[in-house]
Amino acid sequence: MNHYMVIRGLRGPAFILLVGALALLNQADILSWGKSWPLFLILAGVLKLAERAALATGGYPQQGPYPGQPYPGPVAGSSSVSYPGSNLASAPQAPTAESSASTQAFAQDTGKEPEGGQL
């Protein structure tokens, strides 16, 4: 794992530790909550500088394809590719005997034709 991701992953825990330390300092009447807001800015700046330094030395983290990019195309050697949830590769199918039987059963059960008209 590169250093940028490690620093990025420590951002949340660092702020939690700062809140805990400030709670202890407030309890001991050393530093009140009202005067501790600059510490949050300092911590955010230090973490941002560390992230930038990690990016400068280690390079940018590897990213996947952007959402919304078109699919590059079918895999070489395959004749037909179908994707789940997509009807791009499928042509309209003629009704089968099973689907017409279920349509007839629906019409008998409800007393209506599948198109919505009366029998």
MDAnalysis code that builds the backbone (N, CA, C; Angstrom):
import MDAnalysis as mda
import numpy as np

u = mda.Universe.empty(357, n_residues=119, atom_resindex=np.repeat(np.arange(119), 3), trajectory=True)
u.add_TopologyAttr("name", ["N", "CA", "C"] * 119)
u.add_TopologyAttr("resid", np.arange(1, 120))
u.add_TopologyAttr("resname", ["MET", "ASN", "HIS", "TYR", "MET", "VAL", "ILE", "ARG", "GLY", "LEU", "ARG", "GLY", "PRO", "ALA", "PHE", "ILE", "LEU", "LEU", "VAL", "GLY", "ALA", "LEU", "ALA", "LEU", "LEU", "ASN", "GLN", "ALA", "ASP", "ILE", "LEU", "SER", "TRP", "GLY", "LYS", "SER", "TRP", "PRO", "LEU", "PHE", "LEU", "ILE", "LEU", "ALA", "GLY", "VAL", "LEU", "LYS", "LEU", "ALA", "GLU", "ARG", "ALA", "ALA", "LEU", "ALA", "THR", "GLY", "GLY", "TYR", "PRO", "GLN", "GLN", "GLY", "PRO", "TYR", "PRO", "GLY", "GLN", "PRO", "TYR", "PRO", "GLY", "PRO", "VAL", "ALA", "GLY", "SER", "SER", "SER", "VAL", "SER", "TYR", "PRO", "GLY", "SER", "ASN", "LEU", "ALA", "SER", "ALA", "PRO", "GLN", "ALA", "PRO", "THR", "ALA", "GLU", "SER", "SER", "ALA", "SER", "THR", "GLN", "ALA", "PHE", "ALA", "GLN", "ASP", "THR", "GLY", "LYS", "GLU", "PRO", "GLU", "GLY", "GLY", "GLN", "LEU"])
u.atoms.positions = np.array([
    [0.850, -1.167, 0.000],
    [0.000, 0.000, 0.000],
    [0.904, 1.240, 0.000],
    [0.520, 2.244, -0.766],
    [1.406, 3.400, -0.818],
    [1.159, 4.341, 0.362],
    [2.085, 5.231, 0.609],
    [2.062, 6.096, 1.784],
    [0.870, 7.056, 1.775],
    [0.461, 7.473, 0.602],
    [-0.682, 8.386, 0.508],
    [-1.931, 7.751, 1.097],
    [-2.172, 6.498, 0.764],
    [-3.360, 5.811, 1.263],
    [-3.285, 5.593, 2.777],
    [-2.090, 5.354, 3.287],
    [-1.928, 5.181, 4.739],
    [-2.265, 6.479, 5.463],
    [-1.736, 7.586, 4.982],
    [-2.005, 8.875, 5.620],
    [-3.485, 9.222, 5.498],
    [-4.046, 8.940, 4.355],
    [-5.472, 9.208, 4.134],
    [-6.335, 8.379, 5.084],
    [-5.933, 7.144, 5.340],
    [-6.661, 6.280, 6.259],
    [-6.515, 6.684, 7.708],
    [-5.470, 7.425, 8.038],
    [-5.259, 7.862, 9.427],
    [-5.941, 9.188, 9.741],
    [-6.564, 9.810, 8.766],
    [-7.177, 11.122, 8.978],
    [-8.280, 11.059, 10.044],
    [-9.193, 10.144, 9.913],
    [-10.295, 10.021, 10.880],
    [-9.814, 9.701, 12.285],
    [-8.984, 8.652, 12.440],
    [-8.477, 8.349, 13.775],
    [-7.681, 9.500, 14.400],
    [-6.974, 10.280, 13.602],
    [-6.208, 11.408, 14.155],
    [-7.149, 12.446, 14.757],
    [-8.261, 12.731, 14.069],
    [-9.213, 13.695, 14.614],
    [-9.912, 13.150, 15.859],
    [-10.190, 11.856, 15.884],
    [-10.788, 11.252, 17.085],
    [-9.822, 11.363, 18.270],
    [-8.552, 11.093, 18.028],
    [-7.557, 11.228, 19.103],
    [-7.447, 12.671, 19.578],
    [-7.527, 13.621, 18.651],
    [-7.470, 15.025, 19.045],
    [-8.670, 15.400, 19.907],
    [-9.847, 14.934, 19.547],
    [-11.039, 15.219, 20.356],
    [-10.879, 14.614, 21.747],
    [-10.353, 13.397, 21.831],
    [-10.134, 12.770, 23.136],
    [-9.125, 13.526, 23.979],
    [-8.020, 13.951, 23.360],
    [-7.004, 14.709, 24.103],
    [-7.571, 16.047, 24.580],
    [-8.365, 16.693, 23.712],
    [-8.957, 17.968, 24.113],
    [-9.984, 17.784, 25.226],
    [-10.687, 16.667, 25.218],
    [-11.633, 16.393, 26.302],
    [-10.890, 16.237, 27.623],
    [-9.741, 15.559, 27.597],
    [-8.942, 15.422, 28.816],
    [-8.400, 16.775, 29.281],
    [-7.923, 17.586, 28.340],
    [-7.405, 18.907, 28.707],
    [-8.514, 19.802, 29.236],
    [-9.720, 19.670, 28.690],
    [-10.849, 20.458, 29.177],
    [-11.244, 20.008, 30.578],
    [-11.218, 18.701, 30.815],
    [-11.564, 18.166, 32.128],
    [-10.564, 18.634, 33.194],
    [-9.309, 18.766, 32.814],
    [-8.274, 19.197, 33.755],
    [-8.170, 20.719, 33.827],
    [-9.069, 21.444, 33.180],
    [-9.089, 22.909, 33.148],
    [-7.779, 23.495, 32.621],
    [-7.175, 22.825, 31.644],
    [-5.958, 23.329, 31.020],
    [-6.295, 24.100, 29.749],
    [-7.216, 23.548, 28.941],
    [-7.592, 24.172, 27.679],
    [-9.085, 23.961, 27.468],
    [-9.823, 25.049, 27.263],
    [-11.273, 24.921, 27.078],
    [-11.593, 24.597, 25.620],
    [-12.811, 24.107, 25.388],
    [-13.243, 23.772, 24.038],
    [-13.277, 25.011, 23.145],
    [-13.637, 26.122, 23.688],
    [-13.741, 27.342, 22.896],
    [-12.411, 27.845, 22.359],
    [-11.323, 27.507, 23.030],
    [-10.003, 27.963, 22.595],
    [-9.210, 26.876, 21.875],
    [-9.837, 25.744, 21.611],
    [-9.093, 24.639, 21.015],
    [-9.321, 24.486, 19.515],
    [-10.157, 25.326, 18.916],
    [-10.438, 25.173, 17.487],
    [-9.206, 25.323, 16.592],
    [-8.187, 26.119, 16.952],
    [-7.011, 26.174, 16.068],
    [-6.275, 24.831, 15.947],
    [-6.401, 23.984, 16.969],
    [-5.734, 22.687, 16.904],
    [-6.311, 21.819, 15.779],
    [-7.612, 21.950, 15.533],
    [-8.226, 21.198, 14.435],
    [-7.684, 21.673, 13.084],
    [-7.519, 22.980, 12.945],
    [-6.962, 23.521, 11.704],
    [-5.507, 23.089, 11.518],
    [-4.756, 23.101, 12.609],
    [-3.352, 22.686, 12.534],
    [-3.251, 21.221, 12.137],
    [-4.076, 20.356, 12.755],
    [-4.049, 18.935, 12.419],
    [-4.437, 18.707, 10.957],
    [-5.469, 19.406, 10.478],
    [-5.887, 19.266, 9.077],
    [-4.762, 19.701, 8.141],
    [-4.061, 20.787, 8.474],
    [-2.956, 21.258, 7.634],
    [-1.788, 20.295, 7.624],
    [-1.446, 19.747, 8.774],
    [-0.331, 18.796, 8.852],
    [-0.647, 17.539, 8.047],
    [-1.889, 17.052, 8.162],
    [-2.263, 15.866, 7.392],
    [-2.260, 16.148, 5.890],
    [-2.709, 17.331, 5.494],
    [-2.716, 17.688, 4.067],
    [-1.280, 17.789, 3.533],
    [-0.384, 18.388, 4.323],
    [1.023, 18.455, 3.909],
    [1.638, 17.063, 3.785],
    [1.305, 16.173, 4.726],
    [1.838, 14.813, 4.668],
    [1.307, 14.078, 3.436],
    [0.029, 14.296, 3.095],
    [-0.534, 13.671, 1.894],
    [0.171, 14.174, 0.642],
    [0.412, 15.470, 0.575],
    [1.085, 16.030, -0.603],
    [2.524, 15.538, -0.710],
    [3.193, 15.403, 0.422],
    [4.565, 14.891, 0.396],
    [4.580, 13.433, -0.053],
    [3.602, 12.661, 0.392],
    [3.534, 11.259, -0.026],
    [3.240, 11.157, -1.514],
    [2.393, 12.034, -2.028],
    [2.104, 12.028, -3.465],
    [3.329, 12.423, -4.277],
    [4.121, 13.368, -3.757],
    [5.300, 13.830, -4.482],
    [6.371, 12.743, -4.553],
    [6.480, 11.937, -3.532],
    [7.512, 10.904, -3.525],
    [7.045, 9.587, -4.114],
    [5.783, 9.237, -3.889],
    [5.313, 7.920, -4.312],
    [4.455, 7.922, -5.546],
    [4.069, 9.055, -6.037],
    [3.188, 9.100, -7.200],
    [1.734, 8.994, -6.789],
    [0.890, 9.190, -7.747],
    [-0.544, 9.164, -7.492],
    [-1.029, 7.732, -7.337],
    [-2.080, 7.523, -6.521],
    [-2.617, 6.175, -6.382],
    [-3.255, 5.727, -7.695],
    [-3.197, 4.441, -7.937],
    [-3.739, 3.909, -9.178],
    [-5.259, 3.953, -9.117],
    [-5.883, 4.423, -10.198],
    [-7.327, 4.537, -10.238],
    [-7.881, 3.598, -11.282],
    [-9.120, 3.194, -11.053],
    [-9.815, 2.341, -12.002],
    [-10.469, 3.189, -13.068],
    [-11.258, 2.557, -13.917],
    [-11.947, 3.323, -14.955],
    [-12.977, 4.260, -14.331],
    [-13.187, 5.375, -14.981],
    [-14.144, 6.344, -14.480],
    [-15.557, 5.835, -14.687],
    [-16.470, 6.116, -13.762],
    [-17.845, 5.705, -13.991],
    [-18.421, 6.482, -15.163],
    [-19.167, 5.816, -15.976],
    [-19.766, 6.452, -17.127],
    [-18.968, 6.273, -18.400],
    [-17.763, 5.721, -18.300],
    [-16.998, 5.462, -19.514],
    [-17.648, 4.305, -20.248],
    [-17.697, 4.361, -21.561],
    [-18.296, 3.252, -22.291],
    [-17.446, 1.993, -22.184],
    [-18.114, 0.874, -22.267],
    [-17.409, -0.404, -22.254],
    [-16.582, -0.506, -23.520],
    [-15.310, -0.959, -23.452],
    [-14.445, -0.951, -24.629],
    [-14.912, -1.871, -25.743],
    [-15.748, -2.836, -25.481],
    [-16.248, -3.715, -26.528],
    [-16.158, -5.161, -26.116],
    [-16.626, -6.042, -26.990],
    [-16.610, -7.461, -26.638],
    [-15.192, -8.008, -26.587],
    [-15.042, -9.070, -25.870],
    [-13.753, -9.730, -25.727],
    [-13.425, -10.430, -27.042],
    [-12.174, -10.377, -27.448],
    [-11.765, -10.997, -28.708],
    [-12.012, -12.496, -28.652],
    [-12.571, -13.026, -29.726],
    [-12.806, -14.455, -29.798],
    [-14.203, -14.871, -29.376],
    [-14.984, -13.966, -28.803],
    [-16.339, -14.327, -28.410],
    [-17.305, -13.835, -29.474],
    [-18.297, -14.655, -29.780],
    [-19.226, -14.299, -30.852],
    [-20.335, -13.393, -30.344],
    [-20.818, -13.632, -29.144],
    [-21.909, -12.821, -28.618],
    [-21.707, -12.649, -27.126],
    [-21.838, -11.446, -26.668],
    [-21.651, -11.141, -25.261],
    [-22.921, -10.494, -24.753],
    [-23.452, -10.994, -23.642],
    [-24.602, -10.333, -23.031],
    [-24.206, -9.942, -21.611],
    [-24.679, -8.811, -21.188],
    [-24.338, -8.267, -19.888],
    [-25.572, -8.256, -19.019],
    [-25.430, -8.601, -17.745],
    [-26.597, -8.597, -16.870],
    [-27.184, -7.190, -16.763],
    [-28.481, -7.115, -16.824],
    [-29.157, -5.833, -16.689],
    [-29.166, -5.018, -17.963],
    [-28.629, -5.536, -19.042],
    [-28.578, -4.798, -20.290],
    [-29.285, -5.594, -21.363],
    [-30.075, -4.912, -22.183],
    [-30.748, -5.597, -23.269],
    [-30.147, -5.209, -24.611],
    [-28.915, -4.728, -24.611],
    [-28.279, -4.299, -25.844],
    [-27.978, -5.465, -26.776],
    [-27.564, -6.603, -26.212],
    [-27.160, -7.717, -27.045],
    [-28.322, -8.659, -27.344],
    [-29.475, -8.451, -26.722],
    [-30.576, -9.379, -26.929],
    [-31.614, -8.772, -27.862],
    [-32.102, -9.594, -28.763],
    [-33.140, -9.169, -29.691],
    [-34.498, -9.526, -29.095],
    [-35.569, -8.874, -29.547],
    [-36.889, -9.222, -29.033],
    [-37.208, -10.689, -29.329],
    [-37.781, -11.340, -28.361],
    [-38.103, -12.756, -28.483],
    [-39.595, -12.921, -28.744],
    [-39.941, -13.937, -29.530],
    [-41.337, -14.267, -29.752],
    [-41.895, -14.924, -28.497],
    [-43.173, -14.719, -28.185],
    [-43.731, -15.340, -26.993],
    [-43.684, -16.859, -27.096],
    [-43.361, -17.486, -26.006],
    [-43.294, -18.941, -25.973],
    [-44.629, -19.495, -25.530],
    [-44.769, -20.811, -25.621],
    [-46.016, -21.461, -25.210],
    [-46.242, -21.266, -23.716],
    [-45.154, -21.233, -22.950],
    [-45.279, -21.055, -21.502],
    [-45.822, -19.678, -21.158],
    [-45.337, -18.642, -21.854],
    [-45.809, -17.294, -21.549],
    [-47.246, -17.106, -21.987],
    [-47.676, -17.744, -23.101],
    [-49.066, -17.608, -23.509],
    [-49.973, -18.370, -22.557],
    [-49.495, -19.478, -21.976],
    [-50.294, -20.220, -21.007],
    [-50.495, -19.395, -19.750],
    [-49.451, -18.682, -19.318],
    [-49.610, -17.850, -18.129],
    [-50.521, -16.669, -18.408],
    [-50.529, -16.173, -19.651],
    [-51.421, -15.082, -20.015],
    [-52.861, -15.558, -19.986],
    [-53.116, -16.773, -20.473],
    [-54.465, -17.314, -20.445],
    [-54.922, -17.537, -19.015],
    [-54.026, -18.040, -18.156],
    [-54.383, -18.255, -16.756],
    [-54.706, -16.933, -16.086],
    [-53.960, -15.876, -16.413],
    [-54.235, -14.558, -15.850],
    [-55.618, -14.079, -16.272],
    [-55.949, -14.262, -17.556],
    [-57.241, -13.810, -18.055],
    [-58.374, -14.587, -17.402],
    [-58.191, -15.882, -17.145],
    [-59.241, -16.673, -16.503],
    [-59.402, -16.278, -15.044],
    [-58.290, -15.989, -14.350],
    [-58.353, -15.653, -12.932],
    [-58.991, -14.295, -12.698],
    [-58.705, -13.327, -13.541],
    [-59.184, -11.968, -13.291],
    [-60.418, -11.615, -14.084],
    [-60.740, -12.388, -15.096],
    [-61.888, -12.073, -15.926],
    [-61.594, -10.956, -16.919],
    [-60.340, -10.616, -17.104],
    [-59.953, -9.546, -18.022],
    [-58.905, -10.062, -18.981],
    [-58.868, -9.458, -20.126],
    [-57.806, -9.777, -21.065],
    [-56.511, -9.122, -20.583],
    [-55.340, -9.651, -20.976],
    [-54.072, -9.064, -20.533],
    [-53.917, -7.607, -20.948],
    [-54.555, -7.184, -22.042],
    [-54.420, -5.807, -22.486],
    [-55.276, -4.866, -21.654],
    [-56.121, -5.401, -20.783],
    [-56.928, -4.546, -19.918],
    [-58.387, -4.500, -20.283],
    [-58.796, -5.088, -21.400],
    [-60.193, -5.083, -21.799],
    [-60.960, -6.220, -21.146],
    [-62.289, -6.195, -21.255],
    [-63.125, -7.259, -20.704],
    [-63.207, -8.410, -21.688],
    [-63.465, -9.606, -21.184],
    [-63.640, -10.783, -22.047],
    [-64.954, -10.739, -22.761],
])
